[in-house]
């Protein structure tokens, strides 16, 4: 996702952002205040990368419009704007990167230790773009709707690519998730 107050042309992990701009750090860290277990996420260690989540960047291997359509299918009134960078997989070559797929075991519980099989190393050679939103994401959105919510976290139940390091976004295309593929 394109940060609201982007400084420069390099995406940096939360921990590095704190050193660059305390104000931007405070803005970004607030998103973890929406759930008691999410509050702990920045300090949770990702074993495969041997670092806390605050030292990684999170990416999605799915076109943002598919997330938007998935949310609209459950929340017809959903109309929030969001923009995303289209970052070629080659930009992370040489950086430690993993795919985190919480749907692999069929029993993911948010906030609990994730089993090893939910993580796999990512390289430009084994990277795959998702062509449709996972059924588990749609089910998650529906659960939120059934609870009376007016929206849900777009990335929930969608595999993440976590990269340890910084990524140059210079020249990357920006996609509005409302724009069809």
C-alpha angles and dihedrals in degrees: 000000000000107000114238094231101031114179115202125333103294127089110221131190120258093258092055092044089061089062093046101043124002089190094055090044091055090050094050097043090055091074088072092060094078096085132025092234094045089057087067096049100091090060098040111112119238099214097201091055094035094225142091119268089250087072096057137073118227121222134174125226092211132084108259092231089066090057090048092050091047092053092045090052090062100026105037091181091057107120107146118146120237133166128204136193117238100220118187113233089236089071090072096044109130094021122106104259134170137182114231111201111180090185096064097090098033091227108077114155114193113242097020125106109280118232117246093247090068089069131065133167115259125215131165086256097057100031116120129191114222112237096197138025112265116256087233090063092053090048089050092051089049091052089055091048090049089054089056097257119149094216143357138220105284096215095050113127091002114118115255129212108216118199125192106217142025126308126208111227096182108140095006116143118247116223125200104216091221090063113094119243 
